[in-house]
Amino acid sequence: MAQEGSSHNVSLPSYYPGKKEVLTNIVDFMAKNHPQALFAEFPVSPTSYDAGFHKITYGSLANAVNAAAWWLHESLGGTGSNFETIGYMGVNDPRYNIMVLAAVKAGYKLFLSSPRNSSTAHAHLFSSLGCKTLIVTDPTSPMFASAISSQDLNVLKVPGIHELLDGQTRPYPYNKTWEEAKDDPLLALHTSGSTGIPKALIWTHDFAAAFYNMSQLDPPAGYESQNRLYQDNRIIFFFPPFHGAALFLALINGIANRSVWIYPPAAGIPSAKLLVDGLKHTKADVLAIPPPVVVDLARQPDLVEETSSKIDTIIFGGGDVPEAIGSALKDKFKMVSVLGATEIGLAAAIRPAGKFPSDDWQYIHFHPEFGTEFKHINADLYELHFIRSPEIFEHQPMFKLFPELQEYNTRDLFTPHPSKPDLWIYRGRSDDIIVFLTGEKTNPTSFEHHVATHPGVKAALVIGTQRFQAGLLIELVEEGELSSTERAKIIEGIWPKIHEANQVCPNHAIVAKTHVLLVNPKKPMARAGKGTVQRQLTLSTYAEEIDALYADAEKMNATSDDVETLDGEATVEKLSLLVEKFVKKQTGWADINAQDNLYLLGLDSLQTLLLVRDLKQAVGLPDLAPSSVYTNPSITELSNAILNLLNQKETSTKELDKNRRSEIESLILEHSNAIDEFASTINTEKESSNNESSPDHVVLLTGSTGSLGTYLLQALLKNPTVSHVYCLNRSPDSSSVQVERNKSRGIEFEFPENRVTFLCAKPSEENFGLDPQIYDKLSSTVTEIILNGWTVNFNIPLSTFNQQLSGVVNFSKFASQARYNPSVLFISSISSVIEAGAVIPENVIRNHSAPLPMGYGESKYIAELLLDHVAQRLFVDARIARVGQIAGPAHISGTWNRWEWLPSLVISSLHIGALPGSLGDSMSTIDWVPIDILADVLVELSFSNKSTESSEKTASVYHPQNPSTISWTELLPTIVATLSKLKGAPVEVITLHDWLKRIHADVESGGSDIEELVKRNPAVKLLGTYEVFAKEQGEGTKFTTDRAQAASAKLKSCEAIRPEWVDKWCQGWFKNE
């Protein structure tokens, strides 16, 4: 036996085993005689094991119990007179056990209710126990809200764990003998809900003593006690502290059977990793964990190896471990299955002495002195009963709880081992209780009855045993074959009834739409002679279909359709939780600040599409669009926006425009001030004073790995006057990325080191985040800067571009101080000023309503104004190229990015077999410029001599649009012919309005595989763009090109888009299909 002060506990008083005592008296005895003996350990930090453990000795445990008893005495007005019930809900720490014992001393009984119960269950339990007071930990968890709101409760906040353990207090008097106290309550808790709503149970001290006496039973000759695996040793346990298993093990067993229980972090989520982390900071002999953690461990071989090197026994219960999982662990651990129930404790079990029976890890051999009897039900199923006997009564806890019974039916079903006597494997519950893989249970009867009240439903059967969540089989009144669409419509019709049933069932038993299965009328549910559904037989009959249902739901969970619905009245708080859950589902992110911009965190357009699809179903907003996320990019903003939509509180266009102008003005002011502040620190007389020039062009290019950037780099390298190009990109391996991007586009991918240098840069940071020596090298050699790097996403909000605007300022500062006064060519967009009028001049435009109302255009507009300010304050040669539609390459190999709006339109048109005959009035004239030609034009604009321009200190603006145009209707025959050939059937030409209707219809009927949907119908990601085309009326905005043509011979001679180029681009989009 381990000695006092060691990691183990010490021998208990001589009256054990076999004698009985109140747990509080044992604690006081230990505190007096063995104060340094360990009772438990818990992590200092509530979130991890990193800060080590706080050890609770019996001395400090007794002190904490006394302190808590005095606190109860003072808070409740004295000692309890009739064991009044006090509810308790708290974080996962030893205060559960401390408060149980304190309530005993103070004359009360503590009721431990699961925070996961529904409001209905809470109300029933509190009412049945006459509970008027609820004690909670501080801060109060949101999970406790339903309990607090279920009754008119007096809510008290319990003292902190360290305050109870470490504070000095006088003993609270408790002088009852065993005979006086044995029938007094130890605590109250509840069943899993065998009648639909959980029932309250009260454990007496005699019940607790019967349990620890049962666990101390000596095994028969040739056997060992399985229960002694969790006695007189150190055990890490992951059961919630209100769960019966935790109370049996850590409270009753811990005190009576000399075991030290090691708690997980109070806020930790039970997982294999958390378990392994714990073993790095303390020693243990046994793991006591629920099945989901066993499954998690088995799926991570590296953690299995690490765990098995430190521990050899895993005790699991509260649910069923799948055979494949246990079989993967049985050679590494002693896998010990225990039968536990609130009414019986952890059943006494034995195993053969000597070698552990690993192959029989799923089976239980009940102790012969426990009074078990198995009664045949059907086939190989037997129901477990306990038979009362005077000889063994003192270690039969169930008869202390139900003293009027002579026989106790557990309603647990077992199957005997095919060849070994007395070995039994658990098979479920005969009373229809569903035991989930989590160990949580539900009685589905009331749920089934409610759904069956729908006139179209003949019968309903809840499923979910050995699963993480519930499902539902429905048998319809009307028989007949159904299509997938018809099935979906029927489920939608029944859903209100399912939703109502979800409202009153426990959270862990809620049924999602993805888990509803309509049974085949040719294979009806099995029924008994009186017409009732035979559950087990029906489940066996539909085993394959049920497996398929859960498999499909798993796939859909990775995409979009396993969606929780919003229960009750919508509030910002509820919506925020829902949005956060769905964002985490799509991204896998663990922690998200509700105020963070999701796009800065990395949310992409596909994840946005999936998020919107979830939210549409969850909140009942079929018209919710991705644009709602783009314009409200944080959880808080999106939740408020959805609430406004639900309440139909539409903000006026005038107010939106006012808010938009204000945001634009704010960003302009922020960055202009930064420019002015910098200008005040440098020599403002620098203008034109430095005429030093380099014989060659040394170009700093940003965004070289992007679509346009690859062609810009190509154009620079083929120019003999360019001696070197510095490519600044955010990617740390941009060199290899560049090679791959160029290869994929079919263009040159050789980059000689003497002509190209790839640098990983952060433009918004000082020195671009570069080493000072590299920054100085750039400053002393660069002659031109081409700012091409910009996030090309027309849907994300303006705030997302703030860092890129900071980058524009930093490059301007760099240019103002560089040796050769490099020019700065900013690749802007026509979207920056397209709303400024019918004809847009090649000038800087100051009109905050000029950009399209989207972050991309607005950010480009702001950048233009900042560069104009730079030209005036820092005397930088600032140039702006407002690029329009960029087409695929004309004269070199390569493809047009298939995810842009025209390729997406054509690809989707092939899918639906129809092409729009018009792109709307504003898009009827095609002034696109092929990307290879545009790259040459932009290099010319960067290199052009500004001496012929006005000497006024202002940014130069160019419009590199094609001066030679063609109409959409002239290109249409070529696209129709190409698509018809590829499809092998004629492709229709329809109106843009009808085309959009077909795209929408395809989305609605597209099934759950969202990635496959986007691949075959990429237009779904750009529906907003096409809808704008359809709404716009009148001739589109005209951009003057005189200055650009004067500066670029390539642009001046550019020809209109040729039909053969269009055919080449179409072929490229479908080449790999």
Rosetta blueprint (number, residue, H / E / L):
1 M L
2 A L
3 Q L
4 E L
5 G L
6 S L
7 S L
8 H L
9 N L
10 V L
11 S L
12 L L
13 P L
14 S L
15 Y L
16 Y L
17 P L
18 G L
19 K L
20 K L
21 E L
22 V L
23 L H
24 T H
25 N H
26 I H
27 V H
28 D H
29 F H
30 M H
31 A H
32 K H
33 N H
34 H L
35 P L
36 Q L
37 A L
38 L E
39 F E
40 A E
41 E E
42 F E
43 P E
44 V L
45 S L
46 P L
47 T L
48 S L
49 Y L
50 D L
51 A L
52 G L
53 F E
54 H E
55 K E
56 I E
57 T E
58 Y H
59 G H
60 S H
61 L H
62 A H
63 N H
64 A H
65 V H
66 N H
67 A H
68 A H
69 A H
70 W H
71 W H
72 L H
73 H H
74 E H
75 S H
76 L H
77 G L
78 G L
79 T L
80 G L
81 S L
82 N L
83 F L
84 E L
85 T E
86 I E
87 G E
88 Y E
89 M E
90 G L
91 V L
92 N L
93 D L
94 P L
95 R H
96 Y H
97 N H
98 I H
99 M H
100 V H
101 L H
102 A H
103 A H
104 V H
105 K H
106 A H
107 G L
108 Y L
109 K E
110 L E
111 F E
112 L E
113 S L
114 S L
115 P L
116 R L
117 N L
118 S L
119 S H
120 T H
121 A H
122 H H
123 A H
124 H H
125 L H
126 F H
127 S H
128 S H
129 L H
130 G L
131 C L
132 K L
133 T E
134 L E
135 I E
136 V E
137 T L
138 D L
139 P L
140 T L
141 S L
142 P H
143 M H
144 F H
145 A H
146 S H
147 A H
148 I H
149 S H
150 S H
151 Q L
152 D L
153 L L
154 N E
155 V E
156 L E
157 K E
158 V L
159 P L
160 G L
161 I H
162 H H
163 E H
164 L H
165 L H
166 D H
167 G L
168 Q L
169 T L
170 R L
171 P L
172 Y L
173 P L
174 Y L
175 N L
176 K L
177 T L
178 W H
179 E H
180 E H
181 A H
182 K L
183 D L
184 D L
185 P E
186 L E
187 L E
188 A E
189 L E
190 H E
191 T L
192 S L
193 G L
194 S L
195 T L
196 G L
197 I L
198 P L
199 K L
200 A E
201 L E
202 I E
203 W E
204 T E
205 H H
206 D H
207 F H
208 A H
209 A H
210 A H
211 F H
212 Y H
213 N H
214 M H
215 S H
216 Q L
217 L L
218 D L
219 P L
220 P L
221 A L
222 G L
223 Y E
224 E E
225 S E
226 Q L
227 N H
228 R H
229 L H
230 Y H
231 Q L
232 D L
233 N L
234 R E
235 I E
236 I E
237 F E
238 F L
239 F L
240 P L
241 P L
242 F L
243 H L
244 G H
245 A H
246 A H
247 L H
248 F H
249 L H
250 A H
251 L H
252 I H
253 N H
254 G H
255 I H
256 A H
257 N L
258 R L
259 S L
260 V E
261 W E
262 I E
263 Y L
264 P L
265 P L
266 A L
267 A L
268 G L
269 I L
270 P L
271 S L
272 A H
273 K H
274 L H
275 L H
276 V H
277 D H
278 G H
279 L H
280 K L
281 H L
282 T L
283 K L
284 A L
285 D L
286 V E
287 L E
288 A E
289 I E
290 P L
291 P H
292 P H
293 V H
294 V H
295 V H
296 D H
297 L H
298 A H
299 R L
300 Q L
301 P H
302 D H
303 L H
304 V H
305 E H
306 E H
307 T H
308 S H
309 S L
310 K L
311 I L
312 D L
313 T E
314 I E
315 I E
316 F E
317 G L
318 G L
319 G L
320 D L
321 V L
322 P L
323 E H
324 A H
325 I H
326 G H
327 S H
328 A H
329 L H
330 K L
331 D L
332 K L
333 F L
334 K E
335 M E
336 V E
337 S E
338 V L
339 L L
340 G E
341 A E
342 T L
343 E L
344 I L
345 G E
346 L E
347 A L
348 A L
349 A E
350 I E
351 R E
352 P E
353 A L
354 G L
355 K L
356 F L
357 P L
358 S H
359 D H
360 D H
361 W L
362 Q L
363 Y E
364 I E
365 H E
366 F E
367 H L
368 P H
369 E H
370 F H
371 G L
372 T E
373 E E
374 F E
375 K E
376 H E
377 I E
378 N E
379 A L
380 D L
381 L E
382 Y E
383 E E
384 L E
385 H E
386 F E
387 I E
388 R L
389 S L
390 P L
391 E L
392 I L
393 F H
394 E H
395 H H
396 Q L
397 P H
398 M H
399 F H
400 K H
401 L H
402 F L
403 P L
404 E L
405 L L
406 Q L
407 E E
408 Y E
409 N E
410 T E
411 R E
412 D E
413 L E
414 F E
415 T E
416 P E
417 H L
418 P L
419 S L
420 K L
421 P L
422 D L
423 L L
424 W E
425 I E
426 Y E
427 R E
428 G E
429 R E
430 S L
431 D L
432 D L
433 I L
434 I E
435 V E
436 F L
437 L L
438 T L
439 G L
440 E L
441 K E
442 T E
443 N L
444 P L
445 T H
446 S H
447 F H
448 E H
449 H H
450 H H
451 V H
452 A L
453 T L
454 H L
455 P L
456 G L
457 V E
458 K E
459 A E
460 A E
461 L E
462 V E
463 I E
464 G L
465 T L
466 Q L
467 R L
468 F L
469 Q L
470 A E
471 G E
472 L E
473 L E
474 I E
475 E E
476 L E
477 V L
478 E L
479 E L
480 G L
481 E L
482 L L
483 S L
484 S H
485 T H
486 E H
487 R H
488 A H
489 K H
490 I H
491 I H
492 E H
493 G H
494 I H
495 W H
496 P H
497 K H
498 I H
499 H H
500 E H
501 A H
502 N H
503 Q H
504 V H
505 C L
506 P L
507 N H
508 H H
509 A H
510 I L
511 V E
512 A E
513 K E
514 T E
515 H E
516 V E
517 L E
518 L E
519 V L
520 N L
521 P L
522 K L
523 K L
524 P L
525 M L
526 A L
527 R E
528 A L
529 G L
530 K L
531 G L
532 T L
533 V E
534 Q L
535 R H
536 Q H
537 L H
538 T H
539 L H
540 S H
541 T H
542 Y L
543 A H
544 E H
545 E H
546 I H
547 D H
548 A H
549 L H
550 Y H
551 A H
552 D H
553 A H
554 E H
555 K H
556 M H
557 N H
558 A L
559 T L
560 S L
561 D L
562 D L
563 V L
564 E L
565 T L
566 L L
567 D L
568 G L
569 E L
570 A L
571 T L
572 V H
573 E H
574 K H
575 L H
576 S H
577 L H
578 L H
579 V H
580 E H
581 K H
582 F H
583 V H
584 K H
585 K H
586 Q H
587 T H
588 G L
589 W L
590 A L
591 D L
592 I L
593 N L
594 A L
595 Q L
596 D L
597 N L
598 L H
599 Y H
600 L H
601 L H
602 G L
603 L L
604 D L
605 S H
606 L H
607 Q H
608 T H
609 L H
610 L H
611 L H
612 V H
613 R H
614 D H
615 L H
616 K H
617 Q H
618 A H
619 V H
620 G L
621 L L
622 P L
623 D L
624 L L
625 A L
626 P H
627 S H
628 S H
629 V H
630 Y H
631 T L
632 N L
633 P L
634 S L
635 I H
636 T H
637 E H
638 L H
639 S H
640 N H
641 A H
642 I H
643 L H
644 N H
645 L H
646 L H
647 N L
648 Q L
649 K L
650 E L
651 T L
652 S L
653 T H
654 K H
655 E H
656 L H
657 D H
658 K H
659 N H
660 R H
661 R H
662 S H
663 E H
664 I H
665 E H
666 S H
667 L H
668 I H
669 L H
670 E H
671 H H
672 S H
673 N H
674 A H
675 I H
676 D H
677 E H
678 F H
679 A H
680 S L
681 T L
682 I L
683 N L
684 T H
685 E H
686 K H
687 E L
688 S L
689 S L
690 N L
691 N L
692 E L
693 S L
694 S L
695 P L
696 D L
697 H E
698 V E
699 V E
700 L E
701 L E
702 T E
703 G L
704 S L
705 T L
706 G L
707 S H
708 L H
709 G H
710 T H
711 Y H
712 L H
713 L H
714 Q H
715 A H
716 L H
717 L H
718 K L
719 N L
720 P L
721 T L
722 V E
723 S E
724 H E
725 V E
726 Y E
727 C E
728 L E
729 N E
730 R L
731 S L
732 P L
733 D L
734 S H
735 S H
736 S H
737 V H
738 Q H
739 V H
740 E H
741 R H
742 N H
743 K H
744 S H
745 R L
746 G L
747 I L
748 E L
749 F L
750 E L
751 F L
752 P L
753 E L
754 N L
755 R L
756 V E
757 T E
758 F E
759 L E
760 C E
761 A L
762 K L
763 P L
764 S L
765 E L
766 E H
767 N H
768 F H
769 G H
770 L L
771 D L
772 P H
773 Q H
774 I H
775 Y H
776 D H
777 K H
778 L H
779 S H
780 S H
781 T H
782 V L
783 T L
784 E E
785 I E
786 I E
787 L E
788 N L
789 G L
790 W L
791 T L
792 V L
793 N L
794 F L
795 N L
796 I L
797 P L
798 L H
799 S H
800 T H
801 F H
802 N H
803 Q H
804 Q H
805 L H
806 S H
807 G H
808 V H
809 V H
810 N H
811 F H
812 S H
813 K H
814 F H
815 A H
816 S H
817 Q H
818 A L
819 R L
820 Y L
821 N L
822 P L
823 S E
824 V E
825 L E
826 F E
827 I E
828 S E
829 S E
830 I H
831 S H
832 S H
833 V L
834 I L
835 E L
836 A L
837 G L
838 A L
839 V E
840 I E
841 P L
842 E L
843 N L
844 V L
845 I L
846 R L
847 N L
848 H L
849 S L
850 A L
851 P L
852 L L
853 P L
854 M L
855 G H
856 Y H
857 G H
858 E H
859 S H
860 K H
861 Y H
862 I H
863 A H
864 E H
865 L H
866 L H
867 L H
868 D H
869 H H
870 V H
871 A H
872 Q H
873 R H
874 L L
875 F L
876 V L
877 D L
878 A E
879 R E
880 I E
881 A E
882 R E
883 V E
884 G L
885 Q L
886 I E
887 A E
888 G L
889 P L
890 A L
891 H L
892 I L
893 S L
894 G L
895 T L
896 W L
897 N L
898 R L
899 W L
900 E L
901 W H
902 L H
903 P H
904 S H
905 L H
906 V H
907 I H
908 S H
909 S H
910 L H
911 H H
912 I H
913 G L
914 A E
915 L E
916 P E
917 G L
918 S L
919 L L
920 G L
921 D H
922 S H
923 M H
924 S L
925 T E
926 I E
927 D L
928 W L
929 V E
930 P E
931 I H
932 D H
933 I H
934 L H
935 A H
936 D H
937 V H
938 L H
939 V H
940 E H
941 L H
942 S H
943 F H
944 S L
945 N L
946 K H
947 S H
948 T H
949 E L
950 S L
951 S L
952 E L
953 K L
954 T L
955 A L
956 S E
957 V E
958 Y E
959 H L
960 P L
961 Q L
962 N L
963 P L
964 S L
965 T L
966 I E
967 S E
968 W H
969 T H
970 E H
971 L H
972 L H
973 P H
974 T H
975 I H
976 V H
977 A H
978 T H
979 L H
980 S H
981 K H
982 L H
983 K H
984 G L
985 A L
986 P L
987 V L
988 E E
989 V E
990 I E
991 T L
992 L H
993 H H
994 D H
995 W H
996 L H
997 K H
998 R H
999 I H
1000 H H
1001 A H
1002 D H
1003 V H
1004 E H
1005 S L
1006 G L
1007 G L
1008 S L
1009 D L
1010 I H
1011 E H
1012 E H
1013 L H
1014 V H
1015 K H
1016 R H
1017 N L
1018 P H
1019 A H
1020 V H
1021 K H
1022 L H
1023 L H
1024 G H
1025 T H
1026 Y H
1027 E H
1028 V H
1029 F H
1030 A H
1031 K H
1032 E L
1033 Q L
1034 G L
1035 E L
1036 G L
1037 T L
1038 K E
1039 F E
1040 T L
1041 T L
1042 D H
1043 R H
1044 A H
1045 Q H
1046 A H
1047 A H
1048 S L
1049 A H
1050 K H
1051 L H
1052 K H
1053 S L
1054 C L
1055 E L
1056 A L
1057 I L
1058 R L
1059 P H
1060 E H
1061 W H
1062 V H
1063 D H
1064 K H
1065 W H
1066 C H
1067 Q H
1068 G H
1069 W H
1070 F H
1071 K L
1072 N L
1073 E L
